[in-house]
Amino acid sequence: DDRSSYEYIWQAAIEFTDRTNALTTTQSITTVANQTQYTLNADFLKMYLKNKDNNYYIKYNDGSTDYWPLFKEKQEIIFQNSTASVDVPYKFYIEDDPTLDTQVTGTETVGGALSGGQCTLTDSGFDDVSAGDIVHNTTDGSSGYVLSKTSSTVLVTALFDGTENDWDAADAYVIQPQSRLRLVLSPPPSTASHTITVYYVQRPAPVFSDYGIYRFGAQHLQAIVYYAIWLYKYRDGDPAFGDRYYKFFDTYVRKNAAQLNNALLRQNFKVNFRKRA
């Protein structure tokens, strides 16, 4: 069915990105005095940049000077228990946000017809909605995903398993925001309005439409489709045959990950084998 195919290809695109760092971006965060925790973007997949000692880092600017706090394991930071605020935090870790964002509810105000597998939801109050969030049309019984956010009032969605799989005026909706991760600074900053820049690998936005495409080069799409076929084969009970598709995907990623970084003018990460102090 279409929904399963799209979901498997999306999982494949995420796996390809995770292993190749093909998509990267940054997030800018403004500090609050004495606050340690800051929610990361919904498309955050993992940290990206490392220094020459193989440590992840972020950029912290106090308005005049750049500093480079380093990633440390959560257990190490908790054990050190550095709770007194400082001018510039010097370490951080990433953890899951234990609280899901509140569901967004309302009714469609204009009506969005189905076209090429996607339809537009229009209402107010979509500031906290992100691509990948789950959306339900509770009037026609369909559900699916937010594909993109055009503005704070317009979402592009894909719906399945309902009466019409689109949006009519006055259709009621429920949007369940996805789980998020958060950045935790240590020690906490003593000053507000400083700027944190997080460099991260970006999870690809879902493509659930006839005419959509992922941001990868066309040469990578066959490997992504093969990973999706492998997922299908595990569902239909033929894993031995499906494993051949996974091997193709795995071999392709191993061969092309370094070439992809070179094409994007990135250097491979260095590994330092110095004995830890």
Secondary structure, DSSP 8 states (H G I E B T S, - for coil): -HHHHHHHHHHHHHHHHHHH---EEEEEEE--TT--EEE--TTEEEE--B-TTS-BB-EEE-SS-EE--EE--HHHHHHHT--S-BSS--EEEEEE-SS----EEEE-SS-B--BTTBEEEE-S--TT--TT-EEEETTTTEEEEEEEEEETTEEEEEEESSSSSSB-TT-EEEEE----EEEEEES-BSSSS-EEEEEEEE------STT---SS-GGGHHHHHHHHHHHHHHHTT-HHHHHHHHHHHHHHHHHHHHHHHHHTT------------
